[in-house]
């Protein structure tokens, strides 16, 4: 009788373990990463190349500045001064257009030795700058130069593979900071990573606004609804066509699925289940994407045409996304700027706004060529769209035709 009870206990134990093992277990099939590394061949920029670019109907493109190095994000002041970050040079440029012809005649270094500086914005006479770890602000002098450095935050999470912080003040007066994931496909331990943080400018204390965002560098607030929208970078190593890049309506407390879920709650089949749950059940609590783009286009910046911008009819409330371009797809994609169409405050489609950076290569080598990688965007009240290119150090002015 004792032996029978012993075996029954063992069988019950195994049954309980088997039942519990249905939740939070590794995937049953073999994991497989599919990395494709195929870079488009770089071409150095020459001024005549601007003629190769094709803007959308009703627009024209010209060179606003060149020879600037690896320019990233931009912020233009009401007087026309443009601040531009150069992450790799650890500095911030001040560009001035004295005659208002959308060509910057003067270039100065406004701040130097701010390591990995990337995001920037302004408010109440201050320029705010953000690096991987640190948020600062500076008083803007009448000549555009900066003084009176204040370190507001110095303990942002490590950026790892994705250190490019971007910042913006929302309609609510709060400051928002993006924080990308540490690596390609990490299950993050720090809750502030793969997230957007909200900072109270009265105390500089921060809270987590949204999570599950792999690397949403470009975000903005819709001019009619005030809602935050961002374009998220999908993961690498999962093939040519998945996962998609995502347009997300970002809400307070929203979980957007990374690293278990992409797109419209589509689970990553090669990823381990979350602890104590299955991916399929966990996905039900996440926010689905609103609109998807092809994989690996690599979104950097995203900006809305706000109210009062003198753009052609129909553009107000639509957005622009700068696609940096793929490095990990067998046929290169991206290297363009697209218009994201919104209806009733919701993203519904996309169309080309500026193309031509990606060119046919030499047939013998079967490799495409590119002379630019779109990076930062700024839409001026005049309707002029400024676009930075960190591959060749050019800023373009895309203007409505008169």
N, C-alpha and C positions, 0 to 999 in steps of 0.2 A: 504493500500500500504506500509505503514511504517513497519507493522508486517511482510509482505511478504519479504521486503528487509532484515529485521533483520534475519529471518530464513535462507534466501539464504546466508547471510554472515557467519552464524554459520556453515552451511553445507560446504561452501567453505573452512572454517578454518579447519574443521575436515578432509576434503579431502586432504588438504595440509599436515596436520600432519600425516595422514595415509601414504601418499606417502613418506614423509621424514623418517617415521619410518621403512621403508624397509632397511635403511642403518644404521648400528651401533646399532642394537637392540640386546637384550639378546636372546639366543636360545629359540625356542618355546617349546622344550621338557624339561622335568625335568632333572636338573643336577644330575649326579651320579658319585661319586668317589668310586673306587674299590681298597682299600688297602689290600694287602696280606702281612703279616709279618711272614716269615718262615726262620729262620736262620739255616744254616748248623752248626752242633755241632762242637765246637772247640776242636782240639787235640793238646796238647803240642808237640813240635818237639823233636825228638830223631834222632841222626845221622844215624841209619840204615834206617830211612824213605826215605832217598835220593834214595834208590833202588826202591821205589814205583813210582818214577817219570819216565815218558816215553818221551824222546826227539824225535824230528823228525829224520828220517833216515839220517845217516851220522854225527850225533852229539852225544855227551856224556855230562853228567851233574855231577858236584861235588860241595862240599861246599867250598865257598871262605871265609866266616866268619859266625859266629853264636853268639847268646847271645847278640845281639846289641840293643834290644828294638824295638820300632816302627820306623824302618828305612823307609824313603820314597824315595825321588829323589836322583840321583847319578850323579856325574860328575868326569870323570877321566882325569888326566893331562898327558901330553906326557911322563913324567918320571915314570908313573905308579901309582902315588898317587891318591887315590880316596876320594873325599869329598861326604859326605852323610848327608842329612838333617833329623832331627827328630822333626817333627812339635810338637808333644805332649810333648817332653822334652825341647823344646825351644833352641835346640843347633845344632851344625854341627860337625860331626865326620871327622877326618882325618885317613884314613886307608892306611898302607904302606905294600908293597910286595917287600921285599928286594931281593929275589932270582928269581923273575919273574916266579914263579910256579903257579900263579893265586890263591894263598892262602895268605890272609892278616895276617901277624904275629904281626903287631903293630897297636894299636888303640889309638888315642888321641882325646880329645875335642879341636877343633880348634876355636870355638866360642860358647859362652854361654850367655843365657838370651837374645835371639832374639825371641820374642814371635811369635808363629805360623809360623816360618820360613819354607819355603817349596821349592820354585824354586831356581835353581842355574845354573850358567854358568861361563865361564872365558874368558878373552880377555886381551892381552897385559900385562900379569903379574898381573892382578887383578882377584879376585874371586867376582862375583856378587851374592847377595843373596836377595830373595824377600819374604816378609811376606804378611799377609792380607793387611796391610796399607802402608808398607814401602819398598823401594828399597835401598839397600846399596851396597858398594863395599869396598874391603879390598886389601891391597898389600900382595902378597904371598911371604913369606920369603923363603930363600933357604932350610930351614928345613921343609917347608910345612905349618908352622904355619902362622897365619894372624895378620896383624897390620895395623894401620892407617885407622880406620873406617871412611868412608864418607857416609853421608845420602844424597842420590841423589833425592829421592821422598819420601814425608811423608804424602801424602793425597790421597792415592788410595781409591777407594770406599769400603764401608763396604762389607765384604764377606757374612755375614749372614750365611745361611746354607751351602754355598760353598766357604770357605775361602782359598782354595788351589791354590795359584798363581803359575804359571810356567813361565819361561822366556827363551829366546834364541835369539841370534843374527842371523839375516837373511843374505842372500848373498848380500843384499844391504847395509849392515853395520848398519842397524837400529836394535834396541832392541824391542822385542815383549813381551807383558805381557798378560796373560789370566785373565779374570775376570768373575767368575760364577755368576749365578742368586742368589738373596738374599734368596729365598725360593723355594719350589718345583715348583710352578706354577704362579709366580708373573708376573703381567704386570708392568715392571720396569719403574720408573719415572726418574731415573738417566740414561742418555744415555751411560755412561761408563760401566754399568752393563750388564751382559750377552753379553759380547763383547770381542774382542781382541784389545789391545791398541798398538800403534806404538810410540816408544820413540826415539827422536833424541839424540844420545850420545854427540853431541857437545853442546847442550843447556839443555838437560834433559826435554825439553817440549814434551808433548804427544798429539797425536790425536787419534781418533777412526778409526781403520783399518777395522773392520767388526763387525756386530751386529747380533742379533737373534740367538746367540749360547748359549744354556742353561748352559753348563758347559764343555767346551773343555779344559781339563787339558793337554792331550797329543797332541803335534803338532810337526812337523818337516818340513824340506824343501827337496823336491825331488832332488836327486843328479844330474839328467840330465836336468830337466826343471827349477829348482830353485823355483818351485811353493810351496806355503805353503799348507800342508794337516793336518787335525786334526780329531780326533775321539770325537764326541759329545755324552754326556750322555742324553738320553731321559728322559721324566718326569715319576714320580711315580703316583700311584693311578688311573691308567687308565686300569687296568687289567693285566693279565699275559703276553700277547703277543704284546702289543702296548703301547707306540710308540717305534720304533726301535732305537737302537744305530746307529749313522751315521758316515760314512767316507765322509768328505767334502773337496773339493778343495776350499781353502779360498782365496778370491780375495778382493782387495781393494774396499771398499764401498759396499761389498756384505751384504745382509740381508738374514739370514738363517731361518727365520720364527718364532722362539720362541717368544711368547708363543702360537701363533695361529696356527702354521703350523709345521708339522714334516715330515721327509723323503722327498719323491718326491712330495712336495707341497700338502700333505694330511692334510686337516684341522682338527682341534680338535673340534668335534661337540658339546661338552659340554661347550666350551669357548664362552664368550660374543664376539660379533663382535668388531673390532677396531672402534674407534670413526669415524663416518662419512663414513664408508665403510662396505662391507661384507667381511667375511673371504675368500670367494671364489675369489673375485676380488683382495683383498689384496695379496693373495697367488701368483698371477701372477707376482708380482714384486720381489719375493724371489728367492734365489738360491736353487735349488733342491739338495738333497744329491746325491752322485755318487754311493755309495754302502751302503747297510744296513746290520746290524747284529741283532740277536735276542734281544728282550727287556730285560733290567735290568741286563745285564752282567757287567755293571759298568767299562768302560774303564778308566784307570789312565794314563799310559805313552804310547807314540808312537814314534818309532825311525825307520829311514831308514838305510838299508845297503848302505853306501855311496861308492863312487868310491875309489878304493885302499884297501878296507877291504878284508882280506884274507878269505873270506867265500867260501863255496862250489859253484860250477858253478850254475848260474841262480839266485843267491840271490841278486846281485847288483840291486838296484832300487826297491826292495821289502821292505816292512816294517814289524815291529813287534808291536803288541799291547798287553799290559798287562791288563788282565781282572781281576779286584778286586773281582768280584763275587757278586751274588744277595743276597739281604736280604728280598726282597718284591715280590717273585714269589713262587707259590706253589711247584714247582719242581726247586731246586736250579740250576742255570746256571752260567757260568763263571769259576773263579778259575783256570785260564789257561793262556797260552801265545799262540797267534795265529800269523801266517805269513799272511800278507795281500799281495796278488799278484797284481802286476802292469804290464800292457802292454801299451807300448807307453806313459808312464807317467800317466796312468789312473788306478785306483783301479778296479779290475774285479772279485776278489774272495778272499777266505780265507781258510786256512788249519791249522791244529793243529801243533804247534811247541814244546810245552811242556805241558803235561797233567799229571794227577795223584794226584793233591792236593785234589780233591774231591773224597771221598770214600763212599762205602756203609756203612750205619749205622746198628744198631741193629734192626732186623725186627720187634721186639715187639713195638719199639717206632716210627717206620716209619719215621725216620729222618736221613738225610745224614750227613756225618762228613767231616771235612776238616782240614788239618794241615798247611795251608798256604793261603795267599791272595796276589797274585802278585801285585806289586806296581810300582817300578821304573825300567827303562831299561837303559843300556849303552852298545853300540856296539863298542868294541875296534878295532883298525886297524888290530890286529892279528886275528880278526874274533871271538874272545871270546865275548859272550853275558853275561853281568852281569845283574842279576835279583834280586831285593830286595823284601822281604816279611815282611810286617808290622804287621802280626799277630803273628809271632814267632821270629822275629828279625834275620832272616837269609839272607845272600847274596849268591846266587848260581852263579857258573861259568858254562856256557853252551858252550862247545868247539867243533870245528870241529874235527872229528876223522882223525887221520893221517894214 
